[in-house]
């Protein structure tokens, strides 16, 4: 699952997958502003068939948190 997430983000944000580590800050690594954060959420939702709400977004500080969130949402479907 992590490889699929990383591949999708690398393509969307034109960043090398090698920079995606669980502890890396997601906003600075992907150079996210509020608009591109919406793009990230849409990318995840469409690739995994899940919904991410505002409370979930606030919890996403690093890639590890994103991976955990996606895993939890997919498991609870």
C-alpha positions as CSV (number, residue, x, y, z in Angstrom):
1,X,0.0,0.0,0.0
2,X,2.8,2.4,0.9
3,X,4.4,1.9,-2.6
4,X,1.1,2.7,-4.3
5,X,0.7,5.9,-2.1
6,X,4.3,7.0,-2.8
7,X,4.0,6.4,-6.6
8,X,0.8,8.4,-6.8
9,X,2.2,11.3,-4.8
10,X,5.5,11.3,-6.7
11,X,3.7,11.5,-10.0
12,X,1.2,14.1,-8.9
13,X,3.7,16.4,-7.1
14,X,6.7,15.7,-9.3
15,X,8.9,14.6,-6.3
16,X,11.3,11.6,-6.1
17,X,9.8,8.7,-4.1
18,X,13.1,8.4,-2.2
19,X,12.2,11.5,-0.1
20,X,9.1,9.9,1.3
21,X,10.1,8.6,4.7
22,X,7.6,8.0,7.6
23,X,9.1,10.9,9.6
24,X,9.4,13.4,6.8
25,X,7.2,16.5,7.1
26,X,4.6,16.1,4.4
27,X,3.9,19.8,3.8
28,X,7.5,20.8,3.3
29,X,8.5,17.7,1.3
30,X,5.6,18.1,-1.2
31,X,5.7,21.9,-0.9
32,X,2.0,21.9,-0.1
33,X,-0.1,25.0,0.3
34,X,-3.9,24.9,1.0
35,X,-4.8,24.2,-2.6
36,X,-2.3,21.5,-3.2
37,X,-3.4,19.9,0.2
38,X,-6.8,19.6,-1.4
39,X,-5.2,17.9,-4.4
40,X,-3.4,15.4,-2.0
41,X,-6.7,14.6,-0.3
42,X,-8.5,14.1,-3.7
43,X,-5.6,11.9,-4.9
44,X,-5.8,9.7,-1.8
45,X,-9.6,9.5,-1.9
46,X,-9.8,8.5,-5.5
47,X,-6.9,5.9,-5.3
48,X,-8.2,4.2,-2.2
49,X,-12.0,4.8,-2.2
50,X,-12.0,6.5,1.2
51,X,-13.2,9.8,2.6
52,X,-10.9,12.1,4.5
53,X,-12.4,14.9,6.6
54,X,-11.0,18.1,8.1
55,X,-10.2,16.4,11.4
56,X,-8.2,13.7,9.6
57,X,-6.3,16.3,7.6
58,X,-5.2,18.1,10.8
59,X,-3.6,14.9,12.0
60,X,-1.4,14.5,8.9
61,X,2.0,15.9,9.8
62,X,4.3,13.4,8.2
63,X,4.1,10.5,5.8
64,X,3.8,7.9,8.6
65,X,0.6,9.6,9.8
66,X,-0.7,9.7,6.2
67,X,0.1,6.0,5.7
68,X,-1.6,5.1,9.1
69,X,-4.7,7.2,8.2
70,X,-5.1,5.5,4.8
71,X,-4.6,2.1,6.3
72,X,-7.2,2.7,9.1
73,X,-9.8,4.1,6.6
74,X,-9.3,1.2,4.1
75,X,-9.6,-1.4,6.9
76,X,-12.8,0.2,8.2
77,X,-14.5,0.2,4.8
